Amino acid sequence: MTALIDLPEAQPAGQPPLRKKQSGGGLGKYLLIRFTLIIPTIFILVTMVFFLMRLTGDPITAALGDRLPPDQLALRIHEAGYDRPIFVQYLEYLGQIATGNFGRTISDNLLISDMLATYGSATLELAINSLIVALAIGIPLGMLAAYKRDRWQDATLRVLAISFYAAPVFFAGLILKLIFSIWLGWFPVAGRANTGTEVAMASLSAPTGIYWLDALRSGNTAAFWDIAQHSVLPAVALGLLTAGIFLRLVRTNVIGTLSKDYVEAGRSRGVSEYRLLTKHAYKPALIPIITVMGLQIALLLGGAVLTETTFEWKGLGFQLAHYLTARDFVAVQGIVALLAVIVAFTNFIVDVIAALIDPRVRY
């Protein structure tokens, strides 16, 4: 019996060979789609924030209604345009956002764009520090839990991960302050740095606003050490929240990777479990960490409100709590809009990194 063999299609002489069409899209198409999705994401978030803030009425009345006589209050409302139809205000707000104009705060008459630039870098610094702490704790402990699977070390670490995630950020911050600041005196109680260090950082030419980075750029080791001491407790208090997620995620993925065929083949050749863990199962298990890191940035920014208030870390979270107390909803609206933009772009960057590391993400 003659076997049936698939033969390549005949091609005219001098023509390049036909190429099989690949399924899916390439990296460029994937990144274009992901970047395009940023626009509707920001639009939806900004729209929700605008109308939620307007549920309480106009911002002038909410902030100053009990401090101004009725005639002056009506004048302020008219000057700010809050007596116009709500959709007219909404369209005007979108136009202002598009040009980077977030308006002025009602309680202290500051340009919101200046306030965001001043305090946004502090929140970014805290988020970076906390993410470093989360990765430094979550990844090694997750690998250890997978290595000691179903033993007492694994059970202990799983309980620890749940405790990290379940503990309120402000409670963890207060416990850390009590132990390491008041009882042991190892770290400062609050603030980003001493007054002298803050003055030195503000006097630098073109500062980034991230204190430890500015201290490194200027070569000021004393300032860097002071900033590091102030950063430890806030970063640990907020970083533990995400460390618990990373710990469980790494454990689950490492256990799954250790059961793969290529790992079993290495085990059959006598490769030690430690080498299989560190050389073969480690890197594939980190890909899910990268893909969820964007969501964790949002979690860190949300937790920054309580962390900054607990440690008097003057960032956007600290200012957000201040303006909520003052019922300055214009300032609150600007801060939340900026945080939405940061989260959207952070998720895009994480998608880019994940696509570069794992080609399967692109399809």
DRENPAPA-87412 format. One line per field, with one value per residue (C-alpha): x, y, z; residue number from 0; chain; residue in three letters. Coordinates in Angstrom, 2 decimals. Layout:
<rs>
x X  ...
y Y  ...
z Z  ...
num NUM  ...
cadena A  ...
residuo ala  ...
</rs>
This chain:
<rs>
x 0.00  1.33  1.69  0.12  2.71  1.94  4.04  4.81  2.86  4.55  5.85  6.75  10.45  12.21  9.54  10.42  9.18  5.75  5.74  3.24  0.99  1.55  -1.37  -1.71  -0.12  3.37  4.84  4.16  0.47  0.13  1.76  -0.34  -3.54  -2.46  -1.45  -4.73  -6.66  -5.08  -7.25  -10.70  -9.45  -8.43  -11.59  -13.85  -11.99  -11.94  -15.64  -16.56  -14.55  -16.12  -19.73  -19.11  -17.64  -20.69  -23.11  -22.45  -23.37  -21.06  -17.50  -17.69  -20.69  -19.16  -15.89  -16.99  -20.74  -20.49  -17.84  -19.18  -22.34  -24.91  -24.15  -20.39  -21.03  -23.29  -20.65  -17.90  -20.13  -20.91  -17.25  -16.20  -18.97  -20.61  -24.07  -23.97  -25.45  -23.51  -22.65  -21.25  -18.98  -18.04  -17.01  -15.03  -13.29  -12.30  -10.82  -8.84  -7.56  -6.41  -4.24  -2.89  -4.97  -6.55  -7.74  -7.09  -7.79  -10.69  -9.39  -5.92  -6.09  -3.10  -2.61  -3.50  -0.89  1.83  0.52  0.53  4.09  5.28  3.70  3.46  7.18  6.93  4.18  6.15  9.21  7.15  5.63  9.08  10.51  7.52  7.72  11.41  10.52  7.67  9.89  12.78  10.48  7.87  10.07  12.64  9.99  7.77  10.62  11.37  7.70  7.72  11.02  9.60  6.20  3.74  6.22  5.97  8.03  5.53  2.55  4.18  4.97  1.45  -0.02  2.50  1.46  -2.19  -1.24  0.75  -2.19  -4.91  -3.20  -4.40  -1.61  -2.12  -2.06  1.18  2.63  1.70  3.19  6.42  6.64  6.03  8.69  11.44  11.04  9.80  11.06  14.30  14.94  16.39  14.41  12.73  9.07  7.79  8.66  10.63  13.88  15.28  14.71  18.30  18.15  14.87  16.35  19.43  17.28  15.09  18.14  19.48  19.27  16.55  15.62  13.55  11.66  12.67  14.95  17.22  17.77  18.61  20.98  22.78  23.01  24.52  26.87  25.50  26.01  24.87  21.58  21.16  21.63  19.13  16.59  17.11  16.46  13.20  12.13  12.49  9.38  6.89  8.25  8.01  4.50  3.20  5.45  4.27  0.79  2.07  4.74  2.01  0.55  3.96  4.81  1.73  1.99  5.65  4.97  2.10  3.97  7.23  5.35  3.69  7.01  8.69  6.19  7.05  8.58  11.95  12.29  11.38  14.00  16.63  15.54  15.90  19.49  20.29  20.13  19.60  16.27  18.01  19.59  16.29  14.64  17.22  18.24  15.15  11.97  12.85  12.65  9.43  7.68  8.52  6.52  3.16  4.75  5.48  1.99  0.27  2.75  0.66  -2.29  -0.03  1.05  -2.59  -2.79  0.34  -1.02  -4.27  -2.40  -0.22  -3.10  -3.04  0.74  1.50  -1.00  0.46  4.07  3.37  4.92  3.86  2.78  -0.43  -2.02  -1.29  -2.70  -5.72  -6.61  -6.14  -8.40  -11.05  -11.18  -11.46  -14.15  -12.10  -13.44  -11.74  -8.35  -9.55  -10.72  -7.30  -5.37  -7.56  -7.34  -3.54  -3.48  -5.71  -3.26  -0.31  -2.05  -3.04  0.49  2.04  -0.11  0.99  4.67  4.12  2.39  5.40  7.85  5.71  5.48  9.24  9.92  7.18  6.25  3.04  1.59  1.52  -0.94
y 0.00  3.40  5.86  9.26  12.02  15.76  17.42  21.15  23.15  23.73  27.27  29.20  29.39  32.44  33.07  33.08  30.07  30.32  30.87  29.31  31.92  32.20  32.29  35.16  38.58  39.85  41.92  45.24  44.48  43.30  46.44  48.68  47.05  47.28  50.92  51.79  50.29  52.84  55.63  54.11  52.85  56.32  57.82  55.43  55.96  59.76  59.79  57.64  59.84  63.04  61.93  60.26  63.50  65.41  63.19  65.40  68.56  71.28  71.26  74.86  74.16  70.89  72.58  76.08  75.85  76.27  79.03  81.57  83.67  82.73  85.66  84.99  81.26  81.87  84.18  81.56  78.90  81.14  82.12  78.46  77.54  74.99  76.43  75.27  71.94  68.93  67.68  71.10  70.90  67.36  68.28  71.24  68.98  66.52  69.39  70.56  67.05  66.70  69.82  68.85  71.48  69.95  73.28  74.66  73.28  74.93  74.75  76.29  77.63  75.64  74.56  70.89  70.13  71.62  69.71  66.46  67.05  67.88  64.98  62.41  61.68  60.82  58.28  56.84  56.48  54.66  52.34  51.48  50.81  48.66  46.66  45.94  44.71  42.57  40.92  40.42  38.67  36.99  35.29  33.57  32.48  31.22  29.11  27.79  26.85  24.97  23.23  22.18  21.29  19.73  20.02  22.22  24.97  25.08  25.24  27.99  30.09  29.71  30.95  33.78  34.74  34.91  37.00  39.43  39.95  40.06  42.44  46.05  48.31  50.89  48.16  46.72  50.23  50.95  47.63  48.30  51.82  50.52  47.82  49.29  53.01  53.35  50.19  49.56  53.04  51.64  53.74  57.17  57.33  59.31  61.47  60.97  62.46  64.91  68.62  69.20  66.37  67.64  71.11  69.62  67.56  70.55  72.69  70.30  71.31  69.39  67.05  63.98  64.19  60.62  61.33  58.28  58.71  62.40  61.57  59.02  61.49  64.16  61.75  62.75  59.53  61.06  62.11  58.70  56.92  59.24  58.67  54.90  54.85  56.77  54.51  51.10  50.94  52.45  50.21  47.09  47.94  48.36  45.74  42.92  43.31  42.36  39.95  37.57  37.47  36.89  34.15  32.09  32.75  31.69  28.59  27.47  28.03  26.48  23.35  23.21  23.66  20.94  18.44  19.21  16.53  18.25  18.57  14.90  14.03  15.94  14.25  10.83  11.72  12.34  16.16  17.41  18.96  22.19  22.51  21.67  24.39  27.12  26.36  24.94  25.78  29.26  31.38  29.93  30.47  34.20  34.93  35.02  37.40  39.87  39.60  40.41  43.08  45.81  44.90  44.98  48.53  49.54  47.75  49.54  52.94  52.21  51.12  54.23  56.30  54.50  54.03  57.70  58.79  56.41  57.46  61.12  60.40  63.46  61.99  61.81  59.45  61.85  64.76  62.72  62.08  65.80  66.92  64.33  65.74  69.26  68.02  69.50  67.22  69.09  68.16  64.61  64.35  65.44  63.02  60.05  60.93  60.95  57.63  56.17  57.34  55.86  52.50  52.37  53.10  50.77  47.92  48.72  48.60  45.28  43.90  44.93  43.20  40.06  39.95  40.30  37.51  35.09  35.14  33.22  36.40  38.10  35.67
z 0.00  -0.91  1.96  1.52  1.88  2.02  -0.65  -0.73  -3.26  -6.59  -7.03  -10.16  -10.93  -9.52  -6.86  -3.13  -1.19  0.35  4.10  6.39  7.93  11.64  14.03  16.46  16.38  16.93  19.72  17.96  17.48  21.08  22.50  20.25  21.50  25.13  24.77  23.05  25.96  28.31  26.91  27.63  31.00  32.13  30.62  32.56  35.85  35.53  34.63  37.64  39.98  38.61  39.04  42.41  43.72  42.45  44.39  47.44  45.53  44.30  45.77  47.04  49.26  50.49  51.52  52.56  53.09  56.88  56.76  54.25  54.28  51.61  49.28  49.22  48.83  45.83  44.32  44.70  43.16  40.18  39.65  39.69  37.26  39.53  38.90  35.27  34.06  35.27  31.77  30.82  33.88  32.93  29.39  30.68  33.21  30.49  28.49  31.51  32.22  28.61  28.98  32.42  34.22  37.33  38.73  42.22  45.64  47.43  50.99  50.40  46.79  45.50  41.91  41.95  39.27  41.52  44.52  42.54  41.35  44.88  46.74  43.93  44.03  47.74  47.08  44.16  46.41  49.04  46.40  45.00  48.46  49.40  46.17  46.83  50.33  48.96  46.35  48.81  51.30  49.11  46.48  48.77  51.27  48.45  47.09  50.57  51.08  47.77  48.66  52.06  50.65  53.14  55.99  59.05  57.36  54.48  56.84  58.88  55.82  54.44  57.71  57.66  54.12  55.14  58.18  56.03  53.70  56.36  58.78  58.29  57.06  59.79  62.47  61.11  61.00  64.61  65.79  63.89  65.34  68.86  68.65  66.48  67.17  70.73  72.45  70.56  69.12  65.90  63.42  63.38  64.36  61.38  58.37  55.17  56.50  59.01  58.36  57.30  54.79  53.34  52.89  51.20  48.82  47.95  47.17  44.51  40.88  39.00  41.87  41.07  44.36  45.21  48.14  48.05  44.32  44.72  47.58  45.39  42.50  44.73  46.51  49.92  51.89  55.20  53.65  52.01  55.34  57.03  54.23  54.39  58.13  57.69  54.79  56.44  58.63  56.12  53.36  55.52  56.77  53.22  51.60  53.86  52.36  48.91  50.19  51.34  47.82  46.22  48.72  47.93  44.19  44.00  46.09  43.88  40.63  41.80  42.92  39.50  37.70  39.77  38.36  34.72  32.49  32.07  35.85  36.29  33.68  35.63  38.83  37.19  36.25  39.89  39.93  43.47  44.48  45.44  42.00  40.30  42.35  41.80  38.22  36.53  38.47  39.64  36.48  34.97  38.31  38.24  35.08  36.94  39.47  36.67  35.19  38.50  39.53  37.90  40.10  43.14  42.27  42.52  45.88  47.10  46.04  47.86  50.98  50.79  52.15  55.49  55.55  54.86  57.49  60.07  59.45  58.51  55.13  53.17  49.87  47.90  50.41  53.26  51.25  50.18  53.83  54.55  51.69  52.52  56.05  54.60  52.14  49.31  46.60  43.77  45.24  45.93  42.33  41.04  43.26  42.36  38.64  38.82  40.67  37.95  35.27  37.20  37.60  33.91  32.66  35.23  33.98  30.43  31.40  33.19  30.09  27.99  30.35  30.48  26.67  26.32  28.81  27.74  24.01  24.77  26.32  22.89  21.33
num 0  1  2  3  4  5  6  7  8  9  10  11  12  13  14  15  16  17  18  19  20  21  22  23  24  25  26  27  28  29  30  31  32  33  34  35  36  37  38  39  40  41  42  43  44  45  46  47  48  49  50  51  52  53  54  55  56  57  58  59  60  61  62  63  64  65  66  67  68  69  70  71  72  73  74  75  76  77  78  79  80  81  82  83  84  85  86  87  88  89  90  91  92  93  94  95  96  97  98  99  100  101  102  103  104  105  106  107  108  109  110  111  112  113  114  115  116  117  118  119  120  121  122  123  124  125  126  127  128  129  130  131  132  133  134  135  136  137  138  139  140  141  142  143  144  145  146  147  148  149  150  151  152  153  154  155  156  157  158  159  160  161  162  163  164  165  166  167  168  169  170  171  172  173  174  175  176  177  178  179  180  181  182  183  184  185  186  187  188  189  190  191  192  193  194  195  196  197  198  199  200  201  202  203  204  205  206  207  208  209  210  211  212  213  214  215  216  217  218  219  220  221  222  223  224  225  226  227  228  229  230  231  232  233  234  235  236  237  238  239  240  241  242  243  244  245  246  247  248  249  250  251  252  253  254  255  256  257  258  259  260  261  262  263  264  265  266  267  268  269  270  271  272  273  274  275  276  277  278  279  280  281  282  283  284  285  286  287  288  289  290  291  292  293  294  295  296  297  298  299  300  301  302  303  304  305  306  307  308  309  310  311  312  313  314  315  316  317  318  319  320  321  322  323  324  325  326  327  328  329  330  331  332  333  334  335  336  337  338  339  340  341  342  343  344  345  346  347  348  349  350  351  352  353  354  355  356  357  358  359  360  361  362
cadena A  A  A  A  A  A  A  A  A  A  A  A  A  A  A  A  A  A  A  A  A  A  A  A  A  A  A  A  A  A  A  A  A  A  A  A  A  A  A  A  A  A  A  A  A  A  A  A  A  A  A  A  A  A  A  A  A  A  A  A  A  A  A  A  A  A  A  A  A  A  A  A  A  A  A  A  A  A  A  A  A  A  A  A  A  A  A  A  A  A  A  A  A  A  A  A  A  A  A  A  A  A  A  A  A  A  A  A  A  A  A  A  A  A  A  A  A  A  A  A  A  A  A  A  A  A  A  A  A  A  A  A  A  A  A  A  A  A  A  A  A  A  A  A  A  A  A  A  A  A  A  A  A  A  A  A  A  A  A  A  A  A  A  A  A  A  A  A  A  A  A  A  A  A  A  A  A  A  A  A  A  A  A  A  A  A  A  A  A  A  A  A  A  A  A  A  A  A  A  A  A  A  A  A  A  A  A  A  A  A  A  A  A  A  A  A  A  A  A  A  A  A  A  A  A  A  A  A  A  A  A  A  A  A  A  A  A  A  A  A  A  A  A  A  A  A  A  A  A  A  A  A  A  A  A  A  A  A  A  A  A  A  A  A  A  A  A  A  A  A  A  A  A  A  A  A  A  A  A  A  A  A  A  A  A  A  A  A  A  A  A  A  A  A  A  A  A  A  A  A  A  A  A  A  A  A  A  A  A  A  A  A  A  A  A  A  A  A  A  A  A  A  A  A  A  A  A  A  A  A  A  A  A  A  A  A  A  A  A  A  A  A  A  A  A  A  A  A  A  A  A  A  A  A  A  A  A  A  A  A  A  A  A
residuo met  thr  ala  leu  ile  asp  leu  pro  glu  ala  gln  pro  ala  gly  gln  pro  pro  leu  arg  lys  lys  gln  ser  gly  gly  gly  leu  gly  lys  tyr  leu  leu  ile  arg  phe  thr  leu  ile  ile  pro  thr  ile  phe  ile  leu  val  thr  met  val  phe  phe  leu  met  arg  leu  thr  gly  asp  pro  ile  thr  ala  ala  leu  gly  asp  arg  leu  pro  pro  asp  gln  leu  ala  leu  arg  ile  his  glu  ala  gly  tyr  asp  arg  pro  ile  phe  val  gln  tyr  leu  glu  tyr  leu  gly  gln  ile  ala  thr  gly  asn  phe  gly  arg  thr  ile  ser  asp  asn  leu  leu  ile  ser  asp  met  leu  ala  thr  tyr  gly  ser  ala  thr  leu  glu  leu  ala  ile  asn  ser  leu  ile  val  ala  leu  ala  ile  gly  ile  pro  leu  gly  met  leu  ala  ala  tyr  lys  arg  asp  arg  trp  gln  asp  ala  thr  leu  arg  val  leu  ala  ile  ser  phe  tyr  ala  ala  pro  val  phe  phe  ala  gly  leu  ile  leu  lys  leu  ile  phe  ser  ile  trp  leu  gly  trp  phe  pro  val  ala  gly  arg  ala  asn  thr  gly  thr  glu  val  ala  met  ala  ser  leu  ser  ala  pro  thr  gly  ile  tyr  trp  leu  asp  ala  leu  arg  ser  gly  asn  thr  ala  ala  phe  trp  asp  ile  ala  gln  his  ser  val  leu  pro  ala  val  ala  leu  gly  leu  leu  thr  ala  gly  ile  phe  leu  arg  leu  val  arg  thr  asn  val  ile  gly  thr  leu  ser  lys  asp  tyr  val  glu  ala  gly  arg  ser  arg  gly  val  ser  glu  tyr  arg  leu  leu  thr  lys  his  ala  tyr  lys  pro  ala  leu  ile  pro  ile  ile  thr  val  met  gly  leu  gln  ile  ala  leu  leu  leu  gly  gly  ala  val  leu  thr  glu  thr  thr  phe  glu  trp  lys  gly  leu  gly  phe  gln  leu  ala  his  tyr  leu  thr  ala  arg  asp  phe  val  ala  val  gln  gly  ile  val  ala  leu  leu  ala  val  ile  val  ala  phe  thr  asn  phe  ile  val  asp  val  ile  ala  ala  leu  ile  asp  pro  arg  val  arg  tyr
</rs>
